[in-house]
Amino acid sequence: MTSNEDRIQGSAISVQKSKTLWAWTAGTFFGIGLIKPGPGTWGSLAAAAIWFLAARTAHLTTAGLAIATGLAAIAVTLIGIAAGSIIERESGREDPGFVVIDEVAGQWIALAACPVEIRHALLAFAFFRLFDIVKPWPARQLERLHGGMGIMLDDVAAGMYALVAGLVVRLWW
């Protein structure tokens, strides 16, 4: 090879090994996805804790909190689709476990209609983790989508299942 070809090939390699900082920061939810064991559980726990603290300090109405939580979940989902696609491409791994922004979106969906009480927040957390692990239809099928869509949408579905389960339990609790 000539030195020009070496430089071009070397540049291509360095570009492939570089990481898109915003995508990796968002995708790992500020590094929480790097905590082991169980990065998904840590991501869900962080999302629930952030929601609980924000809900306690914001003093929103029930409807206001539900709207704010829903909007936050939508925003995180859209960011996660883009970030997840970039991380898959840059890491060479399909649906890498350290990407936990999907757990954040799903957990916030599960909490959207939750009263600001620790027992309800813990129940929403438990329901979301259950549905995220079991992945009932159509969550399993959504997981098969390519890129960030597959990373995010199975957890969105799990969050919706957890939201409905939480609402049903809330009727009696």
N, C-alpha and C positions, 0 to 999 in steps of 0.2 A: 504494500500500500504506500501511496505517497503521503507526505506529511499533511497535505490538505485533507485527504480522505480520513486520516487518523483524527484530525481535529473535528471534522464533521461527525464521525462516528462517536468520538468522545463527548461531543456536545449533546448528541442524541441520548447517550447513556445518562449523562448528568441531568438532563431534562426528565427522563423517566424516573430517576431516583428522587427528584425533588418532590416536596409535598406542598399542596395548596393549603397554606396556613389556616385561612378562615374555615375551609371545609373540614380539616382535621380537628380544629378547635370546636366547631359546632357539632360535628359527628360524634366526637368522644364526650360531648357535653363538658367541655373545659377540663378534659382529662379524667373524668370519673369513669369512663369506659375502660380505662387502663387498670383499674383496681380489680384485683383477683381475690378470691374466686367469685364467680357470678357477677360479671360486669352489668348484665341486664337488671339484676336485682338492685345493685347499687344505683344504677341510673333511675330506676323507678322510685327508689327511696329518696334520692335527691330531689326528684320532681315533686313527690308528695310533700317533702319538708318545705320546699320553696313555696308551693301552693299554700300550705298551712300557714306559714309565716306571713306571706303576702295577704292572705285572706283575713288574718287576725289584725294586721296593721292597717289595711285599706279601709275597713269599716264600710264596705259596700252593702247595698241591699242584696237580698237573695238573688233577685233577677240580675242585678249589676254584676255580681260575682260570677253567676253562670255565663253571662255574656262575655265577660273579661276572660274567663277560663277557656271558653270555646274559641275566642279569637286568638288567644295565646297558643292553643293546640293547633289551630289552622296555620298560624304563622310558622310554628316549629315544624309542622308537617311539610310545608312548602320549602323551607330551608333544608330540612332533612332529605327531601327527594334530590335536591341539587347536590348537597354535600355527600350523601351516600353514593351517588353515581360517580362523583369525583374520587372518593376514597376507594371504591371498588376498582376503578381503573388504575389508580396509582399504587394500590397495594397488591393488585393481581389476585385478590381474594373475593369470592362471592359472599355477600352478606356477612362481613367480618363481625365477630362477636364484640369487638371493642367499640363498634358504632352503637351508641345507646340513645341517640337523639330520638329514635323510634319509640323507645320506652318512655321517654319524656312526653311525647305527643300522646301516646296511648294512656299513660297515667293521668294526664290532665283531662283527657276525655272522660275517663272513669270518675274523676273528681268534679266534673262540671256541675252536677246537680246535688253535690254533697253538702250537708250542713257543716259548718266550721266547728266540728267536734272531733276530738282525737279518735274516738271509737269508730265514727263513720269514715274518717280518713284512712284508718287502718283496715277497715273492711274493704274500701275501694282499692287499696293497695293489694290486699290479699286476692280479691276477685280479679284484678288486672293480671297479677302474676300467674294465677291459675289459668286464665284464658289465654295468656301469652304463651304459656308452656304447652297446654293441651291443643291449642289452635283448632277449635271447631270450625266447620264449614261456615263461611268461605275463607276464613283466615289462612288456612293451609294453602289454598289455591292462590290467594293473593301473594303469598310469600314467593311463589314461583315466577312472578313478574320480574323483568330484568331491571338491574340497576337500583337506583334509589326508590323507585316505585315499589318494588318487591320488599325492600328493606322496611319501608315506612307503612305500607297499607295493611300488612298483616297485623301490625300493632294497633293501627287505627281500628280495625275490626275487633281486636281483643278489647280495646278500650270501650267500644260501643257495647259489647257483651257485658263488660263489667259495670258500665253505667246502668244498663237495664236491670242487671241482677241487684245492684245497689238500690235502685228505686223500688224494686219489689220488696226487698228486705226492709226498706225504710217504712213501708206501709204498716209493718207490724212492730217496728223497733223504735 
